[in-house]
Amino acid sequence: MVDVAQLDPAADVADVAGLEWRTAEARGTYLPEDEVLVRSRSFDGAPGAWVLTPLRTAEGVALVVNRGWIPAAGPPTLPPEAEAPLGEVAVRGLLVEGDVRGRFGPTDPAEGHLYTLARADLGRLQQQVDEDLYPLYLQLQQQAPPTGDVPFPLPPPDRDEGPHLSYAGQWFLFTLIALVGYPILIRRSARQRGLAARERRAAAGREPGHPGEGPADLGSGR
């Protein structure tokens, strides 16, 4: 269990990468005025958005909490029943690294106060939150007082190897068969060619008229 209060808000993401997907707890008060929605996030095949709400802790640092998913067929808006609770709350969940844009993908305006983001970009969110943000955000699993029906909590990631381990084993077996079997096939093929060549030479030696074989020389029968 990770105590969020022990994290350094000034730490680089690389310094806390080992904490990703660790369970953590925190207490504080939500800052709904700094809340943003991450658009274009599907859940069970339905379109929607994530709800990211900073939680101000007793240390004066804010922990961004992914409170879950809400349905949204168009531009996302937060329904009243999904609003963050008032007063102090205790949260528990999984620590997750923020997202950054790669070479491709949608972009967000570099300036201005945004109400939706293309991704869970903690760096962009920090531009419009007065409190310092912790370098990881929390994917909410439990909250006291408990949450309502929405936002829907996100499921934990699938941490098993899935089919990849099986595929790796199959390719290892194929490689082993090739390394062991190919030389055997080469030797067998060479042996068969040698045997066939000897048989051809033996057959050629038994043909009539071949020196040392067949009927006696006609010229010797005087």
Residue pairs with C-beta under 8 A, 6 or more apart in sequence:
1 22
1 23
1 24
1 25
2 19
2 22
2 23
2 24
2 25
2 95
3 24
3 25
4 24
4 25
4 26
4 57
4 63
4 134
4 138
5 26
5 57
5 58
5 59
7 16
7 19
7 134
7 135
7 136
8 15
8 135
9 61
9 132
9 133
9 134
9 135
10 132
11 135
12 135
13 97
13 98
13 135
13 136
15 135
16 95
16 135
16 136
17 97
19 95
19 136
20 95
20 96
20 97
20 136
21 94
21 95
21 96
21 156
21 157
21 159
22 94
22 95
23 92
23 93
23 94
23 95
23 141
24 92
24 93
24 94
24 95
24 138
25 90
25 91
25 92
26 55
26 57
26 63
26 90
26 91
26 138
27 57
27 58
27 88
27 89
27 90
27 91
28 55
28 56
28 57
28 58
28 62
28 63
28 88
28 89
28 91
29 55
29 56
29 87
29 88
29 89
30 53
30 54
30 55
30 56
30 65
30 84
30 85
30 86
30 89
31 53
31 54
31 55
31 56
31 62
31 129
31 131
32 53
32 83
32 84
34 53
34 54
34 62
34 125
34 128
34 129
35 51
35 52
35 53
35 54
35 78
35 84
36 52
36 114
36 115
36 116
36 117
36 125
37 49
37 50
37 51
37 52
37 70
37 72
37 76
37 77
37 78
37 115
37 116
37 117
38 49
38 50
38 52
38 116
38 117
38 118
38 119
38 120
39 49
39 72
39 75
39 76
39 116
39 117
39 118
40 47
40 49
40 106
40 118
41 48
41 49
41 50
41 69
42 48
43 69
43 71
43 152
43 154
46 71
47 71
47 72
47 73
48 69
48 70
48 71
48 72
48 76
49 69
49 70
49 72
49 76
49 116
50 66
50 68
50 69
50 120
50 151
50 154
51 66
51 67
51 68
51 69
51 70
51 78
51 82
51 151
52 64
52 65
52 66
52 67
52 117
52 120
52 125
52 137
53 64
53 65
53 67
53 84
54 62
54 63
54 64
54 65
54 125
54 129
54 131
54 133
55 62
55 63
55 64
55 65
55 89
55 91
55 138
56 62
56 131
57 63
60 131
60 132
61 131
61 132
61 133
61 134
62 129
62 131
62 132
62 133
62 134
63 91
63 133
63 134
63 137
63 138
64 98
64 120
64 122
64 125
64 133
64 134
64 137
64 138
65 91
65 93
65 137
65 138
65 140
66 93
66 96
66 120
66 137
66 138
66 139
66 140
66 154
67 82
67 84
67 140
67 147
67 151
68 140
68 147
68 150
68 151
68 152
68 153
68 154
69 151
69 152
69 154
70 76
70 78
70 79
70 82
70 150
70 151
70 152
75 116
76 116
79 150
81 148
81 149
81 150
82 148
82 150
82 151
85 143
85 145
85 147
89 143
89 144
89 145
90 143
90 144
91 138
91 140
91 142
91 143
92 140
92 141
92 142
92 143
93 138
93 139
93 140
93 141
93 142
94 138
94 139
94 141
94 156
94 157
95 136
95 137
95 138
95 139
96 120
96 136
96 137
96 138
96 139
97 136
98 120
98 121
98 122
98 123
98 135
98 136
98 137
99 119
99 120
99 121
100 119
100 121
100 123
101 107
101 118
101 119
101 121
105 118
105 119
106 118
107 118
108 114
108 117
108 118
108 121
108 124
113 128
114 124
114 128
117 124
117 125
120 137
122 133
122 135
122 137
125 133
126 132
126 133
139 154
139 156
140 147
140 153
140 154
141 153
141 156
147 153
204 210
205 213
206 213
207 213
207 214
208 214
208 215
